[in-house]
Amino acid sequence: MGNPYIIPGFSVHEELSLLVASGLNPFEALSAATRNAAAFLGQSSEFGTIAEGRRADLLLVEGNPLEDVTNASRRSGVMLRGRWFSRADIDQMLEDLARSFGR
């Protein structure tokens, strides 16, 4: 079951902040969450960096996360498997999900 207080997609932003608070700079923290994670999983040729032939999962954010890693949570949209989801699309999906859980 895992930890019920860790919500995939949301908890990563807290983890990034904790990595920076622990002494990594924002670039190192973002690398740990992307490039280094893919390398650890043996999947560097599939994801972890932006390159031709890799999975098209990208997060467009407001602000530069290299200046302040918390900017990574300020999403404008997401490209997921080649399909674009605007902030409005994502907000609607989250609202629908919350409604399905009776909130």
Short mmCIF file of the C-alpha atoms (twelve columns), coordinates in Angstrom:
data_MODEL
# 
_entry.id   MODEL 
# 
loop_
_atom_site.group_PDB 
_atom_site.id 
_atom_site.type_symbol 
_atom_site.label_atom_id 
_atom_site.label_alt_id 
_atom_site.label_comp_id 
_atom_site.label_asym_id 
_atom_site.label_seq_id 
_atom_site.Cartn_x 
_atom_site.Cartn_y 
_atom_site.Cartn_z 
_atom_site.pdbx_PDB_model_num 
ATOM 1   C CA . MET A 1   0.000   0.000  0.000   1 
ATOM 2   C CA . GLY A 2   2.850   2.396  0.632   1 
ATOM 3   C CA . ASN A 3   2.516   5.554  2.689   1 
ATOM 4   C CA . PRO A 4   -1.016  6.995  2.438   1 
ATOM 5   C CA . TYR A 5   0.361   10.496 3.035   1 
ATOM 6   C CA . ILE A 6   2.580   10.437 -0.046  1 
ATOM 7   C CA . ILE A 7   0.660   11.475 -3.133  1 
ATOM 8   C CA . PRO A 8   2.521   10.848 -6.403  1 
ATOM 9   C CA . GLY A 9   2.985   14.025 -8.389  1 
ATOM 10  C CA . PHE A 10  2.533   16.225 -5.324  1 
ATOM 11  C CA . SER A 11  5.042   14.785 -2.870  1 
ATOM 12  C CA . VAL A 12  7.911   15.274 -5.322  1 
ATOM 13  C CA . HIS A 13  7.692   19.043 -4.784  1 
ATOM 14  C CA . GLU A 14  8.181   18.643 -1.051  1 
ATOM 15  C CA . GLU A 15  11.035  16.230 -1.729  1 
ATOM 16  C CA . LEU A 16  12.719  18.775 -4.027  1 
ATOM 17  C CA . SER A 17  12.482  21.428 -1.315  1 
ATOM 18  C CA . LEU A 18  13.898  19.024 1.260   1 
ATOM 19  C CA . LEU A 19  16.828  18.183 -1.024  1 
ATOM 20  C CA . VAL A 20  17.622  21.886 -1.382  1 
ATOM 21  C CA . ALA A 21  17.230  22.415 2.387   1 
ATOM 22  C CA . SER A 22  19.708  19.531 2.843   1 
ATOM 23  C CA . GLY A 23  22.367  21.349 0.854   1 
ATOM 24  C CA . LEU A 24  21.815  20.520 -2.821  1 
ATOM 25  C CA . ASN A 25  21.358  23.417 -5.189  1 
ATOM 26  C CA . PRO A 26  18.158  23.463 -7.293  1 
ATOM 27  C CA . PHE A 27  19.924  22.009 -10.347 1 
ATOM 28  C CA . GLU A 28  21.238  19.076 -8.308  1 
ATOM 29  C CA . ALA A 29  17.812  18.475 -6.746  1 
ATOM 30  C CA . LEU A 30  16.059  18.534 -10.138 1 
ATOM 31  C CA . SER A 31  18.723  16.225 -11.572 1 
ATOM 32  C CA . ALA A 32  18.155  13.792 -8.703  1 
ATOM 33  C CA . ALA A 33  14.435  13.730 -9.526  1 
ATOM 34  C CA . THR A 34  14.897  13.289 -13.280 1 
ATOM 35  C CA . ARG A 35  18.206  12.291 -14.850 1 
ATOM 36  C CA . ASN A 36  19.634  10.491 -11.826 1 
ATOM 37  C CA . ALA A 37  16.360  8.666  -11.104 1 
ATOM 38  C CA . ALA A 38  16.245  7.385  -14.690 1 
ATOM 39  C CA . ALA A 39  19.867  6.270  -14.466 1 
ATOM 40  C CA . PHE A 40  19.218  4.433  -11.182 1 
ATOM 41  C CA . LEU A 41  16.306  2.596  -12.827 1 
ATOM 42  C CA . GLY A 42  18.410  1.760  -15.891 1 
ATOM 43  C CA . GLN A 43  16.044  3.784  -18.083 1 
ATOM 44  C CA . SER A 44  18.263  6.701  -19.185 1 
ATOM 45  C CA . SER A 45  17.579  5.937  -22.835 1 
ATOM 46  C CA . GLU A 46  13.815  6.272  -22.243 1 
ATOM 47  C CA . PHE A 47  13.363  9.214  -19.843 1 
ATOM 48  C CA . GLY A 48  15.143  11.588 -17.477 1 
ATOM 49  C CA . THR A 49  16.401  14.092 -20.038 1 
ATOM 50  C CA . ILE A 50  14.956  15.933 -23.005 1 
ATOM 51  C CA . ALA A 51  16.145  14.386 -26.267 1 
ATOM 52  C CA . GLU A 52  14.780  13.039 -29.522 1 
ATOM 53  C CA . GLY A 53  13.263  9.594  -29.085 1 
ATOM 54  C CA . ARG A 54  12.615  9.964  -25.346 1 
ATOM 55  C CA . ARG A 55  9.215   9.941  -23.668 1 
ATOM 56  C CA . ALA A 56  7.489   13.290 -24.082 1 
ATOM 57  C CA . ASP A 57  6.594   13.871 -20.438 1 
ATOM 58  C CA . LEU A 58  7.353   17.502 -19.626 1 
ATOM 59  C CA . LEU A 59  6.167   20.011 -17.062 1 
ATOM 60  C CA . LEU A 60  5.837   23.664 -18.088 1 
ATOM 61  C CA . VAL A 61  6.155   25.905 -15.040 1 
ATOM 62  C CA . GLU A 62  5.845   29.567 -14.170 1 
ATOM 63  C CA . GLY A 63  9.179   30.833 -12.901 1 
ATOM 64  C CA . ASN A 64  12.637  29.360 -13.086 1 
ATOM 65  C CA . PRO A 65  13.057  26.283 -10.854 1 
ATOM 66  C CA . LEU A 66  16.848  26.703 -11.082 1 
ATOM 67  C CA . GLU A 67  16.474  29.982 -9.181  1 
ATOM 68  C CA . ASP A 68  13.846  28.667 -6.732  1 
ATOM 69  C CA . VAL A 69  13.036  24.953 -6.777  1 
ATOM 70  C CA . THR A 70  9.507   25.650 -5.492  1 
ATOM 71  C CA . ASN A 71  8.756   27.113 -8.938  1 
ATOM 72  C CA . ALA A 72  8.576   23.504 -10.143 1 
ATOM 73  C CA . SER A 73  5.182   23.280 -8.419  1 
ATOM 74  C CA . ARG A 74  3.813   26.319 -10.290 1 
ATOM 75  C CA . ARG A 75  2.532   24.327 -13.262 1 
ATOM 76  C CA . SER A 76  1.203   25.952 -16.411 1 
ATOM 77  C CA . GLY A 77  0.710   22.681 -18.206 1 
ATOM 78  C CA . VAL A 78  1.956   19.167 -18.773 1 
ATOM 79  C CA . MET A 79  2.953   17.284 -21.903 1 
ATOM 80  C CA . LEU A 80  2.171   13.651 -21.107 1 
ATOM 81  C CA . ARG A 81  3.001   10.965 -23.665 1 
ATOM 82  C CA . GLY A 82  2.754   13.534 -26.448 1 
ATOM 83  C CA . ARG A 83  -0.571  15.010 -25.305 1 
ATOM 84  C CA . TRP A 84  -0.834  18.579 -23.929 1 
ATOM 85  C CA . PHE A 85  -2.819  19.291 -20.749 1 
ATOM 86  C CA . SER A 86  -3.295  22.956 -19.842 1 
ATOM 87  C CA . ARG A 87  -3.492  24.176 -16.278 1 
ATOM 88  C CA . ALA A 88  -7.287  24.380 -16.684 1 
ATOM 89  C CA . ASP A 89  -7.371  20.753 -17.905 1 
ATOM 90  C CA . ILE A 90  -5.325  19.599 -14.917 1 
ATOM 91  C CA . ASP A 91  -7.399  21.601 -12.433 1 
ATOM 92  C CA . GLN A 92  -10.574 20.062 -13.861 1 
ATOM 93  C CA . MET A 93  -9.147  16.532 -13.612 1 
ATOM 94  C CA . LEU A 94  -8.125  17.153 -9.999  1 
ATOM 95  C CA . GLU A 95  -11.579 18.528 -9.205  1 
ATOM 96  C CA . ASP A 96  -13.225 15.487 -10.818 1 
ATOM 97  C CA . LEU A 97  -10.944 13.181 -8.867  1 
ATOM 98  C CA . ALA A 98  -11.707 14.937 -5.569  1 
ATOM 99  C CA . ARG A 99  -15.432 14.744 -6.354  1 
ATOM 100 C CA . SER A 100 -15.130 10.996 -6.982  1 
ATOM 101 C CA . PHE A 101 -13.768 10.638 -3.443  1 
ATOM 102 C CA . GLY A 102 -16.677 12.593 -2.024  1 
ATOM 103 C CA . ARG A 103 -14.863 15.842 -1.284  1 
# 
